Amino acid sequence: MMPQRSRKIANVRAKCGLLAALCVLSGCSVFRPTPIPRGSLIEADDYNQLIPGTSTRADAVDLLGSATTKGAFDDNTWIYISMATYLRPIDFPGIKKQQVVVLKFGGNGTLESLRTLSRRDARPVAMISQVTPTPGTSINILQQILGNVGRYNPMQNMMGGGSTSGNGMMGNNSGPGHFGSGNTL
């Protein structure tokens, strides 16, 4: 025999628990990331109509459209890339589905081979932390010695308050190669 007030509190707690469970379960489907299609949206029905040995480049363009890219060293290799991504908070987009169709044509324009690649065929590529040197960014000991010739002026801070331009008595002698004016009075 529970008092009336305890029954009401238990009833409210049960209803709140049920409401919280429904919110959590409904939130799972509401907040699921929406796939974003990218690239050439190609279907298996389309590229399965291409027959190696008989299909031509014109047939490929009619069925699949223009290629996403062509081979780097061979214009006879056409690549169609299709991908479905989804957004991830504070991260790069995730890949839900990825498909690559590679068409190789012969010199006469007929299809020689057709390959499909999925995400399982991908190879991860890691970035390296090394820096590529560029010309002119590093100097050798000879360039350091010759680069300082003419820059030293022991008198520049004695007159004019250290200023080498404008109203100073020494004149403007800043920068390398000021034609010997840095060491004169």
SULMO-V819651 format. One record per residue. N is the residue number from 1. RES is the residue in one letter. PSI is psi in whole degrees, -180 to 180 (* if undefined). OMEGA is omega in radians with two decimals (NA if undefined). D_LAST is the distance of its C-alpha to the last C-alpha in Angstrom with 1 decimal. Layout:
n->N res->RES psi->PSI omega->OMEGA d_last->D_LAST
n->N res->RES psi->PSI omega->OMEGA d_last->D_LAST
This chain:
n->1 res->M psi->102 omega->3.12 d_last->110.4
n->2 res->M psi->143 omega->3.07 d_last->106.9
n->3 res->P psi->162 omega->-3.09 d_last->106.4
n->4 res->Q psi->-42 omega->-3.09 d_last->105.5
n->5 res->R psi->-42 omega->3.12 d_last->101.9
n->6 res->S psi->-37 omega->3.10 d_last->101.2
n->7 res->R psi->-41 omega->3.14 d_last->102.6
n->8 res->K psi->-43 omega->3.13 d_last->100.4
n->9 res->I psi->-42 omega->3.11 d_last->97.3
n->10 res->A psi->-39 omega->3.12 d_last->98.2
n->11 res->N psi->-43 omega->3.13 d_last->98.9
n->12 res->V psi->-41 omega->3.12 d_last->95.5
n->13 res->R psi->-41 omega->3.13 d_last->93.7
n->14 res->A psi->-43 omega->3.13 d_last->95.6
n->15 res->K psi->-40 omega->3.10 d_last->94.7
n->16 res->C psi->-40 omega->3.10 d_last->91.0
n->17 res->G psi->-42 omega->3.10 d_last->90.9
n->18 res->L psi->-43 omega->3.11 d_last->92.6
n->19 res->L psi->-42 omega->3.12 d_last->90.1
n->20 res->A psi->-41 omega->3.12 d_last->87.1
n->21 res->A psi->-41 omega->3.10 d_last->88.6
n->22 res->L psi->-40 omega->3.11 d_last->89.1
n->23 res->C psi->-42 omega->-3.14 d_last->85.5
n->24 res->V psi->-45 omega->-3.12 d_last->84.1
n->25 res->L psi->-39 omega->3.12 d_last->86.3
n->26 res->S psi->-30 omega->3.12 d_last->85.7
n->27 res->G psi->-26 omega->3.13 d_last->81.9
n->28 res->C psi->-39 omega->-3.13 d_last->82.0
n->29 res->S psi->-27 omega->-3.11 d_last->83.0
n->30 res->V psi->-40 omega->-3.05 d_last->81.1
n->31 res->F psi->15 omega->3.09 d_last->77.7
n->32 res->R psi->138 omega->-3.11 d_last->78.0
n->33 res->P psi->140 omega->3.13 d_last->75.0
n->34 res->T psi->127 omega->3.11 d_last->75.8
n->35 res->P psi->140 omega->3.13 d_last->75.2
n->36 res->I psi->115 omega->3.14 d_last->72.7
n->37 res->P psi->141 omega->3.13 d_last->73.5
n->38 res->R psi->148 omega->3.07 d_last->70.7
n->39 res->G psi->-159 omega->-3.14 d_last->70.7
n->40 res->S psi->115 omega->3.14 d_last->73.7
n->41 res->L psi->96 omega->-3.09 d_last->76.8
n->42 res->I psi->146 omega->-3.14 d_last->79.3
n->43 res->E psi->156 omega->-3.14 d_last->82.8
n->44 res->A psi->-33 omega->3.12 d_last->84.8
n->45 res->D psi->-32 omega->-3.11 d_last->87.5
n->46 res->D psi->-53 omega->-3.06 d_last->85.0
n->47 res->Y psi->-14 omega->3.04 d_last->83.6
n->48 res->N psi->-14 omega->3.07 d_last->87.0
n->49 res->Q psi->-16 omega->3.11 d_last->88.3
n->50 res->L psi->129 omega->-3.10 d_last->86.0
n->51 res->I psi->120 omega->3.11 d_last->87.9
n->52 res->P psi->136 omega->-3.14 d_last->86.1
n->53 res->G psi->-25 omega->-3.13 d_last->87.3
n->54 res->T psi->-33 omega->-3.12 d_last->88.5
n->55 res->S psi->151 omega->-3.12 d_last->85.9
n->56 res->T psi->178 omega->3.09 d_last->83.1
n->57 res->R psi->-38 omega->3.13 d_last->79.6
n->58 res->A psi->-39 omega->3.09 d_last->81.2
n->59 res->D psi->-41 omega->3.13 d_last->83.6
n->60 res->A psi->-42 omega->3.13 d_last->80.7
n->61 res->V psi->-40 omega->3.13 d_last->78.8
n->62 res->D psi->-40 omega->-3.08 d_last->82.1
n->63 res->L psi->-43 omega->-3.00 d_last->82.8
n->64 res->L psi->-15 omega->-3.04 d_last->79.4
n->65 res->G psi->-171 omega->-3.13 d_last->77.0
n->66 res->S psi->152 omega->-3.09 d_last->73.7
n->67 res->A psi->150 omega->3.05 d_last->72.2
n->68 res->T psi->-43 omega->3.10 d_last->69.6
n->69 res->T psi->166 omega->3.06 d_last->67.6
n->70 res->K psi->165 omega->-3.14 d_last->68.3
n->71 res->G psi->145 omega->-3.10 d_last->67.7
n->72 res->A psi->-36 omega->-3.08 d_last->64.1
n->73 res->F psi->6 omega->-3.07 d_last->65.3
n->74 res->D psi->113 omega->3.12 d_last->68.7
n->75 res->D psi->-7 omega->3.13 d_last->69.6
n->76 res->N psi->0 omega->3.08 d_last->73.2
n->77 res->T psi->117 omega->3.12 d_last->72.6
n->78 res->W psi->137 omega->-3.08 d_last->72.8
n->79 res->I psi->127 omega->3.07 d_last->72.1
n->80 res->Y psi->122 omega->-3.09 d_last->73.3
n->81 res->I psi->128 omega->3.11 d_last->71.9
n->82 res->S psi->138 omega->-3.07 d_last->73.6
n->83 res->M psi->144 omega->3.00 d_last->72.7
n->84 res->A psi->120 omega->-3.11 d_last->73.8
n->85 res->T psi->166 omega->3.03 d_last->71.2
n->86 res->Y psi->152 omega->-3.11 d_last->71.4
n->87 res->L psi->139 omega->3.05 d_last->68.7
n->88 res->R psi->134 omega->-3.12 d_last->68.0
n->89 res->P psi->134 omega->3.07 d_last->66.3
n->90 res->I psi->44 omega->3.13 d_last->62.7
n->91 res->D psi->173 omega->3.06 d_last->63.0
n->92 res->F psi->155 omega->3.11 d_last->63.2
n->93 res->P psi->143 omega->3.09 d_last->66.4
n->94 res->G psi->153 omega->3.13 d_last->69.3
n->95 res->I psi->119 omega->3.13 d_last->71.3
n->96 res->K psi->-42 omega->-3.11 d_last->74.9
n->97 res->K psi->140 omega->3.12 d_last->76.0
n->98 res->Q psi->136 omega->3.13 d_last->74.3
n->99 res->Q psi->137 omega->3.11 d_last->75.9
n->100 res->V psi->130 omega->3.07 d_last->74.5
n->101 res->V psi->124 omega->-3.10 d_last->76.7
n->102 res->V psi->120 omega->3.09 d_last->75.6
n->103 res->L psi->130 omega->3.08 d_last->77.3
n->104 res->K psi->126 omega->-3.13 d_last->77.0
n->105 res->F psi->152 omega->3.06 d_last->78.1
n->106 res->G psi->179 omega->3.14 d_last->79.1
n->107 res->G psi->-28 omega->-3.13 d_last->78.0
n->108 res->N psi->0 omega->3.06 d_last->80.9
n->109 res->G psi->6 omega->3.09 d_last->80.0
n->110 res->T psi->151 omega->-3.11 d_last->82.7
n->111 res->L psi->125 omega->3.11 d_last->82.2
n->112 res->E psi->-43 omega->-3.13 d_last->82.2
n->113 res->S psi->155 omega->3.12 d_last->81.6
n->114 res->L psi->123 omega->3.12 d_last->81.1
n->115 res->R psi->141 omega->3.02 d_last->79.7
n->116 res->T psi->135 omega->3.14 d_last->79.2
n->117 res->L psi->141 omega->3.11 d_last->76.9
n->118 res->S psi->-172 omega->-3.12 d_last->76.9
n->119 res->R psi->-27 omega->3.12 d_last->74.6
n->120 res->R psi->-24 omega->3.14 d_last->76.3
n->121 res->D psi->-8 omega->-3.09 d_last->74.9
n->122 res->A psi->152 omega->3.07 d_last->71.3
n->123 res->R psi->126 omega->3.14 d_last->68.9
n->124 res->P psi->140 omega->3.14 d_last->66.3
n->125 res->V psi->126 omega->-3.14 d_last->62.7
n->126 res->A psi->144 omega->3.08 d_last->60.2
n->127 res->M psi->149 omega->3.07 d_last->56.5
n->128 res->I psi->158 omega->-3.05 d_last->54.2
n->129 res->S psi->5 omega->-3.12 d_last->51.1
n->130 res->Q psi->157 omega->-3.13 d_last->48.9
n->131 res->V psi->134 omega->3.10 d_last->46.0
n->132 res->T psi->122 omega->3.14 d_last->45.7
n->133 res->P psi->144 omega->3.08 d_last->42.3
n->134 res->T psi->149 omega->-3.13 d_last->40.5
n->135 res->P psi->138 omega->3.08 d_last->38.2
n->136 res->G psi->-5 omega->-3.12 d_last->34.5
n->137 res->T psi->-20 omega->3.10 d_last->35.0
n->138 res->S psi->142 omega->-3.13 d_last->34.6
n->139 res->I psi->147 omega->-3.14 d_last->31.9
n->140 res->N psi->-180 omega->-3.05 d_last->32.4
n->141 res->I psi->-36 omega->3.12 d_last->30.4
n->142 res->L psi->-40 omega->3.10 d_last->28.8
n->143 res->Q psi->-34 omega->3.09 d_last->27.6
n->144 res->Q psi->-43 omega->-3.13 d_last->26.1
n->145 res->I psi->-49 omega->-3.11 d_last->24.1
n->146 res->L psi->-26 omega->-3.14 d_last->23.0
n->147 res->G psi->-24 omega->-3.13 d_last->22.3
n->148 res->N psi->-4 omega->3.12 d_last->19.6
n->149 res->V psi->127 omega->3.10 d_last->17.6
n->150 res->G psi->-8 omega->-3.12 d_last->14.2
n->151 res->R psi->-27 omega->-3.06 d_last->14.7
n->152 res->Y psi->127 omega->3.10 d_last->13.4
n->153 res->N psi->104 omega->-3.10 d_last->10.0
n->154 res->P psi->-17 omega->-3.07 d_last->10.5
n->155 res->M psi->-5 omega->-2.99 d_last->7.8
n->156 res->Q psi->-29 omega->-3.13 d_last->9.3
n->157 res->N psi->-3 omega->-3.10 d_last->12.2
n->158 res->M psi->-32 omega->-3.11 d_last->11.0
n->159 res->M psi->143 omega->3.07 d_last->10.2
n->160 res->G psi->12 omega->3.05 d_last->12.6
n->161 res->G psi->25 omega->3.08 d_last->15.3
n->162 res->G psi->-3 omega->3.14 d_last->14.5
n->163 res->S psi->134 omega->3.13 d_last->14.7
n->164 res->T psi->8 omega->3.13 d_last->12.7
n->165 res->S psi->167 omega->3.07 d_last->14.8
n->166 res->G psi->-119 omega->-3.01 d_last->16.3
n->167 res->N psi->-4 omega->-3.08 d_last->15.2
n->168 res->G psi->152 omega->-3.09 d_last->12.1
n->169 res->M psi->-14 omega->-3.08 d_last->8.9
n->170 res->M psi->-16 omega->-3.11 d_last->7.1
n->171 res->G psi->-176 omega->-3.11 d_last->9.8
n->172 res->N psi->104 omega->3.14 d_last->12.5
n->173 res->N psi->36 omega->-3.12 d_last->11.7
n->174 res->S psi->156 omega->3.08 d_last->14.9
n->175 res->G psi->162 omega->-3.13 d_last->17.6
n->176 res->P psi->148 omega->3.03 d_last->18.1
n->177 res->G psi->52 omega->3.11 d_last->17.2
n->178 res->H psi->29 omega->2.96 d_last->14.3
n->179 res->F psi->41 omega->3.02 d_last->14.1
n->180 res->G psi->-1 omega->-3.10 d_last->11.1
n->181 res->S psi->-10 omega->-3.11 d_last->8.5
n->182 res->G psi->-23 omega->-3.08 d_last->8.5
n->183 res->N psi->18 omega->-3.13 d_last->6.9
n->184 res->T psi->159 omega->3.09 d_last->3.8
n->185 res->L psi->* omega->NA d_last->0.0
